[in-house]
Every structure is written in C-alpha cells, then in structure tokens.
C-alpha cells in the first residue's frame, strides 16, 4: 500500500520539491501549502477543475469541498462567467482610464448589499479589510481597532496572531481581540480604551452562529462608543445571501468588505459602505494599478447576475443541510461524538476534530486527510459548497465518511492510530479561526 500511495502523488511531490527551491513554502497561499497537507499522502498541485471536480497533476480526480478556500461559489469554470470573461478579453484587460465595467459592478453591489452606497475595488480580501481600517481611522481620528475572526495578512491585523514575526510592536499594540458571542469581551475593550477605538471589525459568522442577538449588541455597543462597525464578509458575502450575512442576519454595518465569492474565483475584492464614510477614500490613499482590471470585474458582474437569476444560494444551502444532517446521524450512530462535531452555516460548515488522549487533533486530522484524499475527496475539514455540487457529490462524500469516520473512531479508541499512518504528521499550526 505504501508504494501505491507514493505512486499516487509522485508528480505532485516532485513539483513540490522543485517549487521549494524558488518559492517559500512552495506556493503563494499559506492554506494551500505543505503546512496543511501531510507529506506522502497528499496532492500538492491541481492541473484543472470543472464544476465540483478537480484533477491533480498525477491525474487523480477529486470532489472538491475546499473550492479554492471558498472563493468558488458557482463551480469551477462556470460557463456564464467564462463567457463574460472571454467577451471582455477581446476588449482588453486594463487601460489608461477606467472602463465602464467598474461603474456597472459598483452599481450592482449598491443594489444588492444593504450597507452599500459607494464602492471601491481591490484584488484580495486583505486589501479591502485594510482599506476599511484606514477609512475608519481617518473618519474617527482614532487609532485602535477591535478584531474578531480572520482579516488578512496586513500588519494591522496579523500582528495580533501567532504569525506576528516582522510586525512592529507599535503596530501590534493598536489591535485588540475580542471573543465571538461574548459581548462582555468587547465591552471590556471599550472600557479599557475609552474614545480610542476607531473600528470594530469581525466576521459576522464563521464557525458558530451568533447567539442572544450578539451582532445587534455589537452594533449598539460600537455606536454608543463612537466607533464604526465593519463586517468582514470576505467569505459570507454572496454565500449566506446575495446581500451577505448582513442581509441574512438583518444587521447593517457601517462598512463591509467582500472578496472570495464576489467573482467565482477571479481576483477582485470590494470595500463598501455608507457614502458619508466612503467619501473619506478620496482623502486617504487606497489605490491599485489593477483595481479596475476588467476580466475580474466582468466575472463579478456575471456572478452576481447569476446569483440573482438562479437558485444558487438555495441549492448550496440545501446540499449543505443534507451534509450536516447525515454526518451528524453518522456521528451519533457510531458513537464518535467525543472525536468529531459539526458547526457552521450549511454553505460553509466545519467538521471539528478534538484532542483525545493520547492523540492531538493534529494527529487525528493527519489520518483523516490521508483517508479522505485516498478516496477522492479534497477537504481540509470544511464543506465549502458551490452551485456545482450535485446531489451525487453529497452522496459520494457521505459514503466516504461512512468508511473513514468510524475507522478513525476505532483507531483512536484502541490507541492504534500510529499503525495506520503512512505519512509525516501535521504539526500544530497558526489557525485563522
């Protein structure tokens, strides 16, 4: 079996070794790197994808439940998006003056997003969140920021995490964390830094649903203290509802940021919010040579139009609900709730793994990934649904879970996990959530 597994990923492993000579971590994205995938049982390079399926460089086919870290909502190579991009390609990708597509996409976002009155574009979610913080600081004339969730790689946020190497101490001192579903933790920050917090930025939801009107209380407390409320909708936007989680939960922030789901995998992000606040962008510096790049904006317009035209979110939600219901039944049937649990929204849900002595969650996750990849499921422990996922894909996932989860349960309970591993163990990592 070892030789079979080695042959299965031979090209991937060769390309990884080659890439490591010229690219730190071998890739451009931390969550796509060797830190996340156990060596010896993992693919490292994908060659092509269509709909809900992807093929690695060794020719192995997978049903993809990562979906490029939730950036793909319609499915890979969606025909409507591809058609729009091909048409725009004939006109050009970037010019010496703006192209009208900038206006069309901005108007569309204002039409569908509750807080949106004006819009500026970036390329990554980090561009938009960093822009939001700069706007909030300029608007309020304050420096400190309260954060909850993951908000990108820029200094102002990443300095508050374990990946803070290279961030000046003075910058780190201005960012303060509070806990999701714990309004008192935010209240304490306002008490500790009265009149100093420019913005409260949070993912409206990631792993857990808000409880006891948490989002409403955050908005009220934020405004009572003269700060701006920023929703980071990089993932929740265009996934929970067309207007994002602010539409889904009925809480409208001052500013919001969008990214991954905006253009079905094309690189564009958006900072949007109330006009009075957004006009500050004219006075700060938030400017990108490729901010108006037309292919991604054409993809964004085609994506939003399809979200309005077809039951995209309803379909993703239905598929996700089936997964959550049936996997929970499986966990209950095999009595493995001490190892696995489920959380999240149906379109972006999580299979959580717990520490069970003598094993850490990382050891158990290593075995989980080994067995899932071998059975043709591409996952990191989340179910990032797309419109491309068919009912047959859900059935295939559940059939694999039916094999893998009770197997892991037995190996953990019998303390035999090591005997089944054919790879290097994952190490405890920087976690974004």
N, C-alpha and C positions, 0 to 999 in steps of 0.2 A: 504493500500500500504506500510506503514511503516513496518508492521510486515513481509510482503513478502520480502522487501528489506533486513531486518535483517536476515531472514532465508537464504537468497541467499548467504550471506557471513559468516555464523555462524562459520564454521570451520576455515576460514581464520582469523577472528577476535579473535578466541580462541587461535590459534597458535601465532598470533601477541603478545597477552598479555603474553603468555608463553615465547616467544623469547625475549621480552624486559627485562626479568629478568636476562638473561645471555649474551645478545648481544646488545651493544649500537645501538640504532635506530632499532633493531630487524633484521638487515640484514647486509651484507658485503659491499653494494654499496649504496652510497648516493641517486642516482637516482632511486633506487628500494625501497626506504624506505617510511615510513609513512609520511614523509615531502612532498611527491609528490602525495599521494593518499588520498583523503578525507575520513575520518573515517565514516563508516556507509553505504557507497555505493560502496566500493572498494574491489576487491580481493587483498590479500597480499601474497599468496603463490600459485605457479603453481606446479602441480604434474607431468604433462607430456606435450609433444608437438610433433607434426608431421606436416611436410610441413609448411603451413602457419597458422595452427591452434594450439591453446593451451587450456588446461583444468586446471582449478584451483582446489584446494583441496575440494571444495564443489561440484565439478562435472560440473560447468558451462563452456560452450565452447565459445571460442573467436576466431575471426580472428585477428591475432596478427600483428599490424603495428608498434610495438616497436622493435620486433626482437632482444631482448636482447641488447638494446641500439645500434642497427645497427651492432652487431657482427655477425649476421647470414645473409649470402648473398645467399646461395643455398637453404635454407629452413631447418627447424629442422629435425634432424636425416636423413640427405641426405644419400641415400643408398651407393653411391660411397665412401663418406667419412667414413661412418660407416664400410664398408668392409675393407678399408685400415687400420683403427684403430684396428679392430679385428685381422687382419693378423699380425700387429706389436705387439699386445698384447701377442701373442704366443711366440715372441722372447724376450720380456722384455721391460720395460719402461725406465730404466736408468741403467748405468753401470759404471765401474771404469775407462773406457776410452771412448772417443767419439764413437758414432755409425755412420756408413756411411750416414745415413739419413740427418745428419747435412750438409754434403757436397752437397748432392743432392738438398736440398731445397735452399741452398745458391746459387748454380749454376743456379737454376731455376729463382730465384729473379734477379740475374745478367742478365739473358737472357731477362726478360720481363720489368724491370724497367729502364728507361733511365739513371738515375744518378748512378745506382748501379754498382760498380766494386768490392766491398767487402761487407760482411755482418756479423753482429753479432746478436745473438738472446737474447731476454728477455722473460718475461712472460706477462707483461702488457704494455700498451701504455706509461705509466709513466716511465717505465724502459728505453724504447727507447728514449724518449724525454730528459730525464735526462742524458742519455749517450751521446746524441748529444751535449748537452750544455757542458758537461765535455770535450768532444773531441774538441769542438770549442775553449774553454778557453785554453786548453793545446796547441792547434795548433797556436793560435794567440797571446798567452801570454797576454790576456786581460781578464777582469772580468765582465764587464757589458753585459746585454742581453736586446734586444728589443723584445717584445712579442705582438702577436695579435691573439686572439682566446683562446681556452682552451687547456692546455697542461699537465694536470695531477695533482697529489696530492703532489708531492715533494716540498721541501721548496723553491727552486729557483723560481718556478712559483706561487704556491698557495699563497705565501706571497704578491703577487700583487693583490689579490682579497679580498673580504669581509670576506672570511674564513681564515684569517691570524693569528688566535689565536695559539700561540705556536711557531711562526716563529721568529727567532732573527731579531732585527731591522737592524743589519749589513747585513743580507742576503736580506731582503726586499729592502734595498737601492740600490741593484745592478740590479734590474729588472725594466724595464720601458715599459709602454704600449704605443702603437700607434694605430691609428684607421684604420680599413679596408676601402679601397677605398679612403684614404686620404694620399697621398704620402707626403704632406707637414708635417703631424704629425710625420712621420719617419725622414724627413729631419731635423726637429727641434731637434730631439734627437741626431742626429749626430753632429749638431752644438753645442749642449749643452755639449756633452761628446766626443770631438774630439779624435780619436785614442784610445778610451777606450771600444768600443762595440765589443765583441767577435763574437756575432751571432745575426742575425735577424731570429726569428722563428715565423712562422704563419701557420694557417690552410689556404691552398690555396683558399679554399672557404668553407663557411658554410651556413649562411642564405641567402647571396646575391652573385650574380655573380660579378666577377671583372669588373671594368669599366675603359675605357680610358687606356688600357694596364697597369693596376695597377701592376700586377705581374711582367711584364717586367721592369717597372720602379723601383720596389722594388729590383729586382736583380741588376740592373745597379747601383743604389744608394748604395746598400750594398757593392758591389765590389769596387766601387770608394773609399769607406772609409776603405778598407782592412778587412772587416768583412766577415763571412761565412753566406750563405743563407741556412736555414733549412726549409724544408716543412714537417709539421706535417700531414701526410697522414693516421693517425690512422683510420679515417672514410672514407675519399675519396679514399684511396688506394683499388684497386680491386673492386671498386663500380662505379666510373666515367668511368674508362677504366682499362684494365688489368695492364697497367703500371702506374696507378694512375692519379691524376689530372695533374701531370707534363707532362704526355703524352697527356691528354685531352686538356690542355691549351698550350702545346708546350713550356713550360718554365722549364728548367732543373736546379735544385738546386745543392748545393754542398753536402748536406746531406739530407736524408729523413728518416722518421720513419713510420712504419706500425704496425698495431695491429689488431683491431676488425675483419676486413673482411679477414684476412690472412688465417684462418683455419676453417672458418664456425662455430665459437663458441668455439673452443678449445683454451686454454690459451697459446698463443705464440705471441711475437712481434719481430720486426726486426729494427735494425739500419743499414743503408746502405749509400753508397756514394762513392765519388772518392777515389781510392786506396791510393793516397798520403796522404789524410786526415785520412782515416780509419786506416792506419797503426799506428796512434797515440794510438789506442786502445791497442796496445802492451805495451805501456809505462804508461798508466793510469790504474785505476782499474775498470773494467767493467766485472764482473764475477758472475755467478749464478750456484748454485748446480743443479738447474733444467732447466738451459738454453738449454741444449741438450736433454731434455725429449722427448722421441721418439714418443709417441702417438700423441702429438700436431703437431710435425713436419711431421708425416705421414699424418695427417689431412690437413696440409698446402699444401703438395705436391699434394694430391688428389684434393684439392680445386682449386689450380692454374691450374692443368691439365684440370679440368672440365671447368674452365673459358675459356681456350683456345679451348676446343673441342666443346663446345655447346654455343648457343646464350644467355648466361646468362645475360650479361650486356645489350644487345639489348632488351631482354624481360623485364627486370626490368625497363629500360628506357621507353619502350612503355606503360607499366602499369602505371608508374608514370605520363607520359604525359597525359594519359586519365584522371587520377585523377585531375591534375591541370586544365585541360581544363573544365571538367564537374563541378568541385566545383566552379571555377570562374563564370561559367554560372549561377550556383545556387545563388551565392552571388549577382550577378547582377539582377537576376530575382526577388529576394525577397528584394532588396534594403537594404542590410545589410553590405555594404562595410565600413560603419562607425564603425563596430564592428570587422569584420573579413577581413583578407587579406592573400594572399599566396606568398610564396617565396621559393627559394632553387632550387636545381637540381632535376629533376624528380625522381631519385633513393633515394633522401633524402630531402624531401620538408617539409615545415612548414606551418601550419595553425596558423597565428598570431592573437592574441586577443588584442584589445586595451582597454584602460581605457575610459569608457563612464559614465560621472557623472549621478547618484551618485555612480556608481559601479567601482571598480578597476578591472583590468584584472584578478586578482586572484579570485575574487568573481565570475566573469563570467566563468572562467576556471573551478571552482568547479562545477558549474551546467553543464558545457559541459562534464566533466568526468563522472558525475553522470548518465547522459543520454546515453552516449556512452557505458559505461560498462554494463548498464542495457539491452542494445540492442545487446550485444555480440561483441563489437569492443574494442580491447585492444589498447589504444593510450594514448600518453601524449601530443598530438597536432602536432606530426610529422608523416610523411608517410615514414617509413624506409622499403623500398621494398626488397623483396627477390625473387629469382627464383621460390620459392614455391608458390608465389601468382598467382592464376589463374584469368582469366577474371571474373569468377563468384564472386571471393573475392572483386574485384574492384566494381562490380555492387552492391554487398551487402553493401559495405562501402558507396557508393553514395546514396543508398536507405535510410540508416540511417541518413546521412547528410541531406537528403531531409526532414526528420522529425525534426531533432534536431536543425539545424541552424535557420530556420525560427521561431521555438518555442522560442529559446533564443532571437532572434531579437525582437519578440513581447513582451516578458517579460521585456527585458531591456528598450525598448521604452516606455512601460506602467508603468515602475518602480515597477514591481511585482515580481522581481527575488527571493526575500527572501521567498515568499509564496510557491515557488516550490522546495526549497531546503530541503533535508531530511538527512543532514549530517553536520559535522563540516566544517567550511570554511577553505580553504587553506590559509596559511599566506605568506606574501611576503618572497621570498626565495633567497638564493645565486643562481645566474644564471650563467651558464658556458658560455653562448653565448648571 
